[in-house]
Amino acid sequence: MAWRQVLAWVLTVPAVIWAAIRLAGWDVRYPVTQVIAFTPYVAALALIPLVVAVLLRQWPAAVVAAVALVALVSCVLPRWLADSDPLAGARGPQLRVLTANVLAGRASAEEIVRLVTEQKAEVLLLQELTPDFVARAAAEGLDALMPYKAIYPMDGVIGSGIYSRQPLRAEGVRVNKGGFWQATAELAGSGVLLESAHPRAPFDSATTKLWRDDFPDEPRATPDGPLRILGGDFNATLDHSVLRDLISSGYRDAAATVGQGLVGTWGPYDGDNIPPVTLDRVLADRRIGVVEVRVFPVTDSDHRALLAVLQLP
């Protein structure tokens, strides 16, 4: 009898701890920041402790396991369920926004230009933009498709850029505490503010602190001011409290709004043996409708490109 009780609790306690960390927002310290990104997988696995506890007739453990399961599923399930979005039927113009991390400029410029063409993207947000990628994209015809730009290429991973079919007014570049650049611009005529987001990647203790400090400097939504669209590689999922706090200022995550919030955009795409997670996203002002979100592979990048079709008011 004792082994049954021990087994039930050994399986249940990790799920309880994970749920507590996720709900309390205790995710801004290394290595919790890294592992909390895999909460959707843990939510699915959290059914195991409940089943085992029930089969072993360990009812106190079963009750606790059930509570942990419900808590984790409640955090994850809304991303899989499309919202009823009356703003998607607004009479204003649509804006097709494509974002892609081009992996220090190594990604296929040909594929990015093809996506812009095939998906009729009107705005392209790029992270890790390099001079070499800019030249290769121009050779593939990107400048002809999107003649307006606010680009700040740099060798390595810090470069950033915005391309557009519509006239832009460049607003300069924001430099994160982590050293990454974020191109900013305004769509002339519409007054929509654009930014190519790229907080620091939190891969160790030092960079996790920089990542944590980057998010308060990300532009908050301006619900009583101009429309704002913030898109890019956030190096964070919806299980990170700093991203949820940013969204709560008046944004909506486009993918989660249309039930695509669990579609992976980073992970195994360059050969790493790691489950996919959702790091790339478009955050849109809550006054903007979300019509569609699609994700596309990009050769030689560890990220996938994401297209958000937005309905302006």
Backbone hydrogen bonds, N-H to C=O, Kabsch-Sander energy under -0.5 kcal/mol:
donor,donor_aa,acceptor,acceptor_aa,energy
5,Q,1,M,-1.7
6,V,2,A,-2.6
7,L,3,W,-2.7
8,A,4,R,-2.4
9,W,5,Q,-2.1
10,V,6,V,-2.6
11,L,7,L,-1.9
12,T,8,A,-1.5
13,V,9,W,-2.7
15,A,11,L,-0.6
16,V,12,T,-1.9
17,I,13,V,-2.7
18,W,14,P,-2.6
19,A,15,A,-2.4
20,A,16,V,-2.4
21,I,17,I,-2.5
22,R,18,W,-2.6
23,L,19,A,-2.7
24,A,20,A,-2.3
25,G,21,I,-1.2
26,W,21,I,-1.8
27,D,25,G,-1.4
32,V,29,R,-0.8
33,T,29,R,-1.9
34,Q,31,P,-0.6
35,V,31,P,-1.9
36,I,32,V,-2.5
37,A,34,Q,-0.9
38,F,35,V,-2.0
39,T,36,I,-1.6
41,Y,38,F,-0.8
42,V,38,F,-1.7
43,A,39,T,-2.9
44,A,40,P,-1.4
45,L,41,Y,-2.2
46,A,42,V,-1.7
47,L,44,A,-1.1
48,I,45,L,-1.9
50,L,46,A,-0.8
51,V,47,L,-2.4
52,V,48,I,-2.8
53,A,49,P,-2.5
54,V,50,L,-2.2
55,L,51,V,-2.7
56,L,52,V,-2.3
57,R,54,V,-1.3
58,Q,53,A,-2.9
59,W,57,R,-1.0
62,A,58,Q,-2.3
63,V,59,W,-2.4
64,V,60,P,-2.1
65,A,61,A,-2.9
66,A,62,A,-2.3
67,V,63,V,-2.0
68,A,64,V,-2.3
69,L,65,A,-2.5
70,V,66,A,-2.5
71,A,67,V,-2.4
72,L,68,A,-2.5
73,V,69,L,-2.8
74,S,70,V,-2.3
75,C,71,A,-1.0
76,V,72,L,-1.4
77,L,73,V,-3.3
79,R,76,V,-1.6
80,W,77,L,-2.1
81,L,77,L,-0.6
81,L,78,P,-0.7
82,A,80,W,-0.5
83,D,257,T,-3.1
85,D,83,D,-0.8
88,A,85,D,-1.6
89,G,86,P,-1.3
90,A,87,L,-1.8
92,G,312,L,-0.6
95,L,310,L,-2.8
97,V,95,L,-0.7
97,V,308,A,-2.8
98,L,96,R,-0.5
98,L,123,V,-2.9
99,T,306,L,-2.6
100,A,125,L,-2.3
102,V,100,A,-0.6
102,V,127,Q,-2.3
105,G,128,E,-0.8
106,R,102,V,-0.6
106,R,103,L,-2.2
107,A,102,V,-2.3
108,S,299,T,-2.1
109,A,107,A,-0.7
112,I,108,S,-1.7
113,V,109,A,-2.5
114,R,110,E,-2.2
115,L,111,E,-2.6
116,V,112,I,-2.3
117,T,113,V,-2.2
118,E,114,R,-3.3
119,Q,115,L,-2.7
120,K,117,T,-0.7
121,A,116,V,-1.4
122,E,96,R,-2.6
123,V,96,R,-1.9
124,L,163,Y,-2.7
125,L,98,L,-3.0
126,L,124,L,-0.5
126,L,161,G,-2.6
127,Q,100,A,-1.9
128,E,159,G,-1.7
129,L,159,G,-0.8
134,V,130,T,-2.3
135,A,131,P,-2.2
136,R,132,D,-2.4
137,A,133,F,-3.0
138,A,134,V,-2.2
139,A,135,A,-2.0
140,E,136,R,-1.3
141,G,138,A,-1.3
142,L,137,A,-2.5
145,L,141,G,-1.8
146,M,142,L,-3.2
148,Y,164,S,-1.9
150,A,162,I,-2.9
152,Y,160,S,-3.2
154,M,129,L,-2.3
159,G,154,M,-0.6
160,S,152,Y,-1.6
161,G,126,L,-2.0
162,I,150,A,-1.3
163,Y,124,L,-2.6
164,S,148,Y,-2.6
165,R,122,E,-2.3
166,Q,122,E,-0.6
169,R,186,E,-2.5
170,A,168,L,-0.6
171,E,184,T,-2.5
172,G,184,T,-0.6
174,R,182,Q,-3.0
176,N,174,R,-0.6
176,N,180,F,-3.1
179,G,176,N,-1.8
181,W,158,I,-2.0
182,Q,174,R,-2.2
184,T,172,G,-2.3
185,A,194,L,-2.1
186,E,169,R,-2.0
187,L,192,V,-2.8
188,A,167,P,-2.0
188,A,186,E,-0.8
190,S,187,L,-0.5
190,S,188,A,-0.7
191,G,187,L,-2.2
193,L,227,L,-3.0
194,L,185,A,-3.4
195,E,229,I,-1.3
196,S,183,A,-2.3
197,A,195,E,-0.9
197,A,231,G,-2.6
203,F,201,A,-1.4
208,T,204,D,-2.1
209,K,205,S,-1.5
210,L,206,A,-1.5
211,W,207,T,-2.8
212,R,208,T,-2.5
213,D,209,K,-2.1
214,D,210,L,-1.6
215,F,211,W,-1.1
217,D,214,D,-1.1
218,E,214,D,-0.5
218,E,215,F,-1.3
225,G,222,T,-2.4
229,I,193,L,-3.0
230,L,283,L,-2.7
231,G,195,E,-2.3
231,G,229,I,-0.5
232,G,281,R,-2.5
233,D,197,A,-1.4
234,F,232,G,-0.8
234,F,279,L,-2.1
240,H,237,T,-1.9
241,S,239,D,-0.5
243,L,240,H,-0.6
244,R,240,H,-2.0
245,D,241,S,-2.4
246,L,242,V,-1.6
247,I,243,L,-2.5
248,S,244,R,-2.1
249,S,246,L,-1.3
250,G,247,I,-2.0
251,Y,247,I,-2.4
252,R,284,A,-1.8
254,A,252,R,-0.6
254,A,282,V,-2.7
257,T,253,D,-2.0
258,V,254,A,-1.3
259,G,81,L,-0.5
259,G,256,A,-1.2
260,Q,255,A,-3.4
261,G,79,R,-2.2
261,G,255,A,-0.6
263,V,260,Q,-1.6
265,T,277,V,-2.9
266,W,277,V,-2.2
267,G,302,D,-1.1
270,D,267,G,-0.5
271,G,268,P,-1.8
274,I,272,D,-1.8
277,V,266,W,-2.8
279,L,277,V,-0.9
281,R,232,G,-2.2
283,L,230,L,-3.3
284,A,252,R,-2.4
284,A,282,V,-0.5
285,D,228,R,-1.6
286,R,250,G,-2.2
288,I,285,D,-2.6
289,G,311,Q,-2.7
291,V,289,G,-0.5
291,V,309,V,-3.0
292,E,309,V,-1.2
294,R,307,L,-2.4
296,F,305,A,-2.8
301,S,298,V,-1.5
304,R,265,T,-2.1
305,A,296,F,-2.3
306,L,99,T,-2.4
307,L,294,R,-3.2
308,A,97,V,-3.0
309,V,292,E,-3.2
310,L,95,L,-2.9
310,L,308,A,-0.7
311,Q,289,G,-2.7
312,L,93,P,-2.6
312,L,310,L,-0.6
